[in-house]
Amino acid sequence: MTKTFSAKPADVVHEWFVIDATDKVLGRVASEVALR
């Protein structure tokens, strides 16, 4: 039987992105972000 993998906080890599959504429709921005 395989064991369940549980990542430790030190193993998690966070990548943050800043998106300028000024004067844009939220749905269009969300779909654009989802495609990347």
PDBQT receptor file of N, H, CA, C and O in Angstrom, charges set to zero:
ATOM      1  N   MET A   1       0.844  -1.180   0.000  1.00  0.00    +0.000 N 
ATOM      2  CA  MET A   1       0.000   0.000   0.000  1.00  0.00    +0.000 C 
ATOM      3  C   MET A   1       0.890   1.244   0.000  1.00  0.00    +0.000 C 
ATOM      4  O   MET A   1       1.891   1.294   0.714  1.00  0.00    +0.000 OA
ATOM      5  N   THR A   2       0.527   2.234  -0.792  1.00  0.00    +0.000 N 
ATOM      6  H   THR A   2      -0.287   2.193  -1.372  1.00  0.00    +0.000 HD
ATOM      7  CA  THR A   2       1.311   3.466  -0.837  1.00  0.00    +0.000 C 
ATOM      8  C   THR A   2       0.889   4.410   0.280  1.00  0.00    +0.000 C 
ATOM      9  O   THR A   2      -0.270   4.441   0.694  1.00  0.00    +0.000 OA
ATOM     10  N   LYS A   3       1.849   5.165   0.747  1.00  0.00    +0.000 N 
ATOM     11  H   LYS A   3       2.791   5.140   0.410  1.00  0.00    +0.000 HD
ATOM     12  CA  LYS A   3       1.580   6.120   1.816  1.00  0.00    +0.000 C 
ATOM     13  C   LYS A   3       1.153   7.458   1.226  1.00  0.00    +0.000 C 
ATOM     14  O   LYS A   3       1.552   7.814   0.117  1.00  0.00    +0.000 OA
ATOM     15  N   THR A   4       0.357   8.180   1.959  1.00  0.00    +0.000 N 
ATOM     16  H   THR A   4       0.033   7.892   2.860  1.00  0.00    +0.000 HD
ATOM     17  CA  THR A   4      -0.084   9.505   1.535  1.00  0.00    +0.000 C 
ATOM     18  C   THR A   4       1.039  10.502   1.748  1.00  0.00    +0.000 C 
ATOM     19  O   THR A   4       1.617  10.578   2.833  1.00  0.00    +0.000 OA
ATOM     20  N   PHE A   5       1.350  11.274   0.700  1.00  0.00    +0.000 N 
ATOM     21  H   PHE A   5       0.881  11.213  -0.181  1.00  0.00    +0.000 HD
ATOM     22  CA  PHE A   5       2.394  12.293   0.793  1.00  0.00    +0.000 C 
ATOM     23  C   PHE A   5       1.815  13.563   1.393  1.00  0.00    +0.000 C 
ATOM     24  O   PHE A   5       0.787  14.060   0.935  1.00  0.00    +0.000 OA
ATOM     25  N   SER A   6       2.466  14.077   2.402  1.00  0.00    +0.000 N 
ATOM     26  H   SER A   6       3.301  13.672   2.774  1.00  0.00    +0.000 HD
ATOM     27  CA  SER A   6       2.053  15.333   3.020  1.00  0.00    +0.000 C 
ATOM     28  C   SER A   6       3.269  16.261   3.041  1.00  0.00    +0.000 C 
ATOM     29  O   SER A   6       4.250  15.993   3.735  1.00  0.00    +0.000 OA
ATOM     30  N   ALA A   7       3.197  17.342   2.284  1.00  0.00    +0.000 N 
ATOM     31  H   ALA A   7       2.400  17.559   1.720  1.00  0.00    +0.000 HD
ATOM     32  CA  ALA A   7       4.329  18.265   2.181  1.00  0.00    +0.000 C 
ATOM     33  C   ALA A   7       4.518  19.038   3.478  1.00  0.00    +0.000 C 
ATOM     34  O   ALA A   7       3.560  19.476   4.115  1.00  0.00    +0.000 OA
ATOM     35  N   LYS A   8       5.769  19.188   3.841  1.00  0.00    +0.000 N 
ATOM     36  H   LYS A   8       6.547  18.833   3.323  1.00  0.00    +0.000 HD
ATOM     37  CA  LYS A   8       6.101  19.978   5.021  1.00  0.00    +0.000 C 
ATOM     38  C   LYS A   8       6.182  21.451   4.603  1.00  0.00    +0.000 C 
ATOM     39  O   LYS A   8       6.499  21.743   3.449  1.00  0.00    +0.000 OA
ATOM     40  N   PRO A   9       5.904  22.369   5.508  1.00  0.00    +0.000 N 
ATOM     41  CA  PRO A   9       5.945  23.801   5.164  1.00  0.00    +0.000 C 
ATOM     42  C   PRO A   9       7.277  24.237   4.546  1.00  0.00    +0.000 C 
ATOM     43  O   PRO A   9       7.293  25.129   3.699  1.00  0.00    +0.000 OA
ATOM     44  N   ALA A  10       8.378  23.632   4.948  1.00  0.00    +0.000 N 
ATOM     45  H   ALA A  10       8.366  22.907   5.637  1.00  0.00    +0.000 HD
ATOM     46  CA  ALA A  10       9.688  24.000   4.402  1.00  0.00    +0.000 C 
ATOM     47  C   ALA A  10       9.852  23.520   2.963  1.00  0.00    +0.000 C 
ATOM     48  O   ALA A  10      10.667  24.070   2.222  1.00  0.00    +0.000 OA
ATOM     49  N   ASP A  11       9.092  22.506   2.556  1.00  0.00    +0.000 N 
ATOM     50  H   ASP A  11       8.430  22.059   3.157  1.00  0.00    +0.000 HD
ATOM     51  CA  ASP A  11       9.203  21.941   1.209  1.00  0.00    +0.000 C 
ATOM     52  C   ASP A  11       8.349  22.671   0.177  1.00  0.00    +0.000 C 
ATOM     53  O   ASP A  11       8.544  22.482  -1.024  1.00  0.00    +0.000 OA
ATOM     54  N   VAL A  12       7.416  23.495   0.621  1.00  0.00    +0.000 N 
ATOM     55  H   VAL A  12       7.258  23.649   1.596  1.00  0.00    +0.000 HD
ATOM     56  CA  VAL A  12       6.492  24.164  -0.294  1.00  0.00    +0.000 C 
ATOM     57  C   VAL A  12       7.146  25.425  -0.859  1.00  0.00    +0.000 C 
ATOM     58  O   VAL A  12       7.676  26.250  -0.114  1.00  0.00    +0.000 OA
ATOM     59  N   VAL A  13       7.102  25.560  -2.184  1.00  0.00    +0.000 N 
ATOM     60  H   VAL A  13       6.672  24.890  -2.789  1.00  0.00    +0.000 HD
ATOM     61  CA  VAL A  13       7.650  26.736  -2.852  1.00  0.00    +0.000 C 
ATOM     62  C   VAL A  13       6.484  27.597  -3.326  1.00  0.00    +0.000 C 
ATOM     63  O   VAL A  13       5.641  27.147  -4.101  1.00  0.00    +0.000 OA
ATOM     64  N   HIS A  14       6.448  28.832  -2.854  1.00  0.00    +0.000 N 
ATOM     65  H   HIS A  14       7.133  29.197  -2.224  1.00  0.00    +0.000 HD
ATOM     66  CA  HIS A  14       5.378  29.758  -3.240  1.00  0.00    +0.000 C 
ATOM     67  C   HIS A  14       5.894  30.692  -4.324  1.00  0.00    +0.000 C 
ATOM     68  O   HIS A  14       6.962  31.287  -4.184  1.00  0.00    +0.000 OA
ATOM     69  N   GLU A  15       5.133  30.818  -5.404  1.00  0.00    +0.000 N 
ATOM     70  H   GLU A  15       4.265  30.335  -5.518  1.00  0.00    +0.000 HD
ATOM     71  CA  GLU A  15       5.454  31.779  -6.450  1.00  0.00    +0.000 C 
ATOM     72  C   GLU A  15       4.304  32.770  -6.531  1.00  0.00    +0.000 C 
ATOM     73  O   GLU A  15       3.161  32.383  -6.773  1.00  0.00    +0.000 OA
ATOM     74  N   TRP A  16       4.603  34.037  -6.330  1.00  0.00    +0.000 N 
ATOM     75  H   TRP A  16       5.532  34.351  -6.133  1.00  0.00    +0.000 HD
ATOM     76  CA  TRP A  16       3.573  35.067  -6.334  1.00  0.00    +0.000 C 
ATOM     77  C   TRP A  16       3.711  35.917  -7.584  1.00  0.00    +0.000 C 
ATOM     78  O   TRP A  16       4.820  36.195  -8.042  1.00  0.00    +0.000 OA
ATOM     79  N   PHE A  17       2.587  36.322  -8.126  1.00  0.00    +0.000 N 
ATOM     80  H   PHE A  17       1.686  36.096  -7.754  1.00  0.00    +0.000 HD
ATOM     81  CA  PHE A  17       2.555  37.173  -9.304  1.00  0.00    +0.000 C 
ATOM     82  C   PHE A  17       1.667  38.373  -9.012  1.00  0.00    +0.000 C 
ATOM     83  O   PHE A  17       0.606  38.233  -8.404  1.00  0.00    +0.000 OA
ATOM     84  N   VAL A  18       2.094  39.541  -9.442  1.00  0.00    +0.000 N 
ATOM     85  H   VAL A  18       2.956  39.656  -9.937  1.00  0.00    +0.000 HD
ATOM     86  CA  VAL A  18       1.299  40.757  -9.292  1.00  0.00    +0.000 C 
ATOM     87  C   VAL A  18       0.700  41.073 -10.655  1.00  0.00    +0.000 C 
ATOM     88  O   VAL A  18       1.415  41.163 -11.653  1.00  0.00    +0.000 OA
ATOM     89  N   ILE A  19      -0.615  41.240 -10.689  1.00  0.00    +0.000 N 
ATOM     90  H   ILE A  19      -1.196  41.166  -9.879  1.00  0.00    +0.000 HD
ATOM     91  CA  ILE A  19      -1.319  41.482 -11.939  1.00  0.00    +0.000 C 
ATOM     92  C   ILE A  19      -2.046  42.813 -11.845  1.00  0.00    +0.000 C 
ATOM     93  O   ILE A  19      -2.792  43.063 -10.898  1.00  0.00    +0.000 OA
ATOM     94  N   ASP A  20      -1.822  43.654 -12.829  1.00  0.00    +0.000 N 
ATOM     95  H   ASP A  20      -1.216  43.450 -13.598  1.00  0.00    +0.000 HD
ATOM     96  CA  ASP A  20      -2.498  44.949 -12.879  1.00  0.00    +0.000 C 
ATOM     97  C   ASP A  20      -3.822  44.775 -13.609  1.00  0.00    +0.000 C 
ATOM     98  O   ASP A  20      -3.847  44.585 -14.825  1.00  0.00    +0.000 OA
ATOM     99  N   ALA A  21      -4.916  44.841 -12.870  1.00  0.00    +0.000 N 
ATOM    100  H   ALA A  21      -4.896  44.996 -11.882  1.00  0.00    +0.000 HD
ATOM    101  CA  ALA A  21      -6.247  44.649 -13.447  1.00  0.00    +0.000 C 
ATOM    102  C   ALA A  21      -7.032  45.956 -13.468  1.00  0.00    +0.000 C 
ATOM    103  O   ALA A  21      -8.263  45.955 -13.453  1.00  0.00    +0.000 OA
ATOM    104  N   THR A  22      -6.309  47.062 -13.504  1.00  0.00    +0.000 N 
ATOM    105  H   THR A  22      -5.309  47.063 -13.516  1.00  0.00    +0.000 HD
ATOM    106  CA  THR A  22      -6.962  48.367 -13.528  1.00  0.00    +0.000 C 
ATOM    107  C   THR A  22      -7.790  48.523 -14.802  1.00  0.00    +0.000 C 
ATOM    108  O   THR A  22      -7.302  48.278 -15.905  1.00  0.00    +0.000 OA
ATOM    109  N   ASP A  23      -9.036  48.928 -14.637  1.00  0.00    +0.000 N 
ATOM    110  H   ASP A  23      -9.432  49.126 -13.741  1.00  0.00    +0.000 HD
ATOM    111  CA  ASP A  23      -9.957  49.167 -15.761  1.00  0.00    +0.000 C 
ATOM    112  C   ASP A  23     -10.185  47.930 -16.622  1.00  0.00    +0.000 C 
ATOM    113  O   ASP A  23     -10.413  48.050 -17.826  1.00  0.00    +0.000 OA
ATOM    114  N   LYS A  24     -10.125  46.739 -16.019  1.00  0.00    +0.000 N 
ATOM    115  H   LYS A  24      -9.940  46.641 -15.041  1.00  0.00    +0.000 HD
ATOM    116  CA  LYS A  24     -10.365  45.506 -16.761  1.00  0.00    +0.000 C 
ATOM    117  C   LYS A  24     -11.492  44.728 -16.101  1.00  0.00    +0.000 C 
ATOM    118  O   LYS A  24     -11.735  44.872 -14.902  1.00  0.00    +0.000 OA
ATOM    119  N   VAL A  25     -12.173  43.914 -16.875  1.00  0.00    +0.000 N 
ATOM    120  H   VAL A  25     -11.976  43.797 -17.849  1.00  0.00    +0.000 HD
ATOM    121  CA  VAL A  25     -13.266  43.093 -16.367  1.00  0.00    +0.000 C 
ATOM    122  C   VAL A  25     -12.664  41.915 -15.610  1.00  0.00    +0.000 C 
ATOM    123  O   VAL A  25     -11.755  41.251 -16.108  1.00  0.00    +0.000 OA
ATOM    124  N   LEU A  26     -13.172  41.657 -14.406  1.00  0.00    +0.000 N 
ATOM    125  H   LEU A  26     -13.910  42.196 -14.002  1.00  0.00    +0.000 HD
ATOM    126  CA  LEU A  26     -12.608  40.628 -13.546  1.00  0.00    +0.000 C 
ATOM    127  C   LEU A  26     -12.600  39.256 -14.206  1.00  0.00    +0.000 C 
ATOM    128  O   LEU A  26     -11.608  38.532 -14.113  1.00  0.00    +0.000 OA
ATOM    129  N   GLY A  27     -13.681  38.893 -14.865  1.00  0.00    +0.000 N 
ATOM    130  H   GLY A  27     -14.486  39.480 -14.940  1.00  0.00    +0.000 HD
ATOM    131  CA  GLY A  27     -13.760  37.579 -15.511  1.00  0.00    +0.000 C 
ATOM    132  C   GLY A  27     -12.709  37.393 -16.584  1.00  0.00    +0.000 C 
ATOM    133  O   GLY A  27     -12.126  36.316 -16.710  1.00  0.00    +0.000 OA
ATOM    134  N   ARG A  28     -12.465  38.437 -17.358  1.00  0.00    +0.000 N 
ATOM    135  H   ARG A  28     -12.938  39.311 -17.257  1.00  0.00    +0.000 HD
ATOM    136  CA  ARG A  28     -11.447  38.355 -18.418  1.00  0.00    +0.000 C 
ATOM    137  C   ARG A  28     -10.046  38.231 -17.822  1.00  0.00    +0.000 C 
ATOM    138  O   ARG A  28      -9.211  37.487 -18.336  1.00  0.00    +0.000 OA
ATOM    139  N   VAL A  29      -9.796  38.953 -16.751  1.00  0.00    +0.000 N 
ATOM    140  H   VAL A  29     -10.474  39.558 -16.333  1.00  0.00    +0.000 HD
ATOM    141  CA  VAL A  29      -8.497  38.868 -16.080  1.00  0.00    +0.000 C 
ATOM    142  C   VAL A  29      -8.315  37.476 -15.490  1.00  0.00    +0.000 C 
ATOM    143  O   VAL A  29      -7.234  36.897 -15.591  1.00  0.00    +0.000 OA
ATOM    144  N   ALA A  30      -9.363  36.937 -14.875  1.00  0.00    +0.000 N 
ATOM    145  H   ALA A  30     -10.241  37.408 -14.793  1.00  0.00    +0.000 HD
ATOM    146  CA  ALA A  30      -9.287  35.608 -14.268  1.00  0.00    +0.000 C 
ATOM    147  C   ALA A  30      -8.998  34.542 -15.316  1.00  0.00    +0.000 C 
ATOM    148  O   ALA A  30      -8.186  33.648 -15.078  1.00  0.00    +0.000 OA
ATOM    149  N   SER A  31      -9.651  34.624 -16.477  1.00  0.00    +0.000 N 
ATOM    150  H   SER A  31     -10.310  35.350 -16.671  1.00  0.00    +0.000 HD
ATOM    151  CA  SER A  31      -9.411  33.625 -17.515  1.00  0.00    +0.000 C 
ATOM    152  C   SER A  31      -8.015  33.777 -18.110  1.00  0.00    +0.000 C 
ATOM    153  O   SER A  31      -7.383  32.784 -18.470  1.00  0.00    +0.000 OA
ATOM    154  N   GLU A  32      -7.537  34.995 -18.213  1.00  0.00    +0.000 N 
ATOM    155  H   GLU A  32      -8.050  35.801 -17.920  1.00  0.00    +0.000 HD
ATOM    156  CA  GLU A  32      -6.178  35.232 -18.711  1.00  0.00    +0.000 C 
ATOM    157  C   GLU A  32      -5.145  34.625 -17.757  1.00  0.00    +0.000 C 
ATOM    158  O   GLU A  32      -4.178  34.004 -18.199  1.00  0.00    +0.000 OA
ATOM    159  N   VAL A  33      -5.352  34.805 -16.463  1.00  0.00    +0.000 N 
ATOM    160  H   VAL A  33      -6.137  35.310 -16.105  1.00  0.00    +0.000 HD
ATOM    161  CA  VAL A  33      -4.437  34.265 -15.456  1.00  0.00    +0.000 C 
ATOM    162  C   VAL A  33      -4.496  32.738 -15.452  1.00  0.00    +0.000 C 
ATOM    163  O   VAL A  33      -3.467  32.078 -15.310  1.00  0.00    +0.000 OA
ATOM    164  N   ALA A  34      -5.679  32.185 -15.605  1.00  0.00    +0.000 N 
ATOM    165  H   ALA A  34      -6.515  32.722 -15.721  1.00  0.00    +0.000 HD
ATOM    166  CA  ALA A  34      -5.835  30.730 -15.573  1.00  0.00    +0.000 C 
ATOM    167  C   ALA A  34      -5.120  30.057 -16.736  1.00  0.00    +0.000 C 
ATOM    168  O   ALA A  34      -4.683  28.913 -16.610  1.00  0.00    +0.000 OA
ATOM    169  N   LEU A  35      -4.994  30.740 -17.854  1.00  0.00    +0.000 N 
ATOM    170  H   LEU A  35      -5.349  31.669 -17.956  1.00  0.00    +0.000 HD
ATOM    171  CA  LEU A  35      -4.325  30.162 -19.018  1.00  0.00    +0.000 C 
ATOM    172  C   LEU A  35      -2.806  30.176 -18.895  1.00  0.00    +0.000 C 
ATOM    173  O   LEU A  35      -2.121  29.510 -19.672  1.00  0.00    +0.000 OA
ATOM    174  N   ARG A  36      -2.274  30.917 -17.941  1.00  0.00    +0.000 N 
ATOM    175  H   ARG A  36      -2.831  31.458 -17.311  1.00  0.00    +0.000 HD
ATOM    176  CA  ARG A  36      -0.813  31.010 -17.800  1.00  0.00    +0.000 C 
ATOM    177  C   ARG A  36      -0.285  30.128 -16.730  1.00  0.00    +0.000 C 
ATOM    178  O   ARG A  36       0.923  30.098 -16.495  1.00  0.00    +0.000 OA
TER     179      ARG A  36
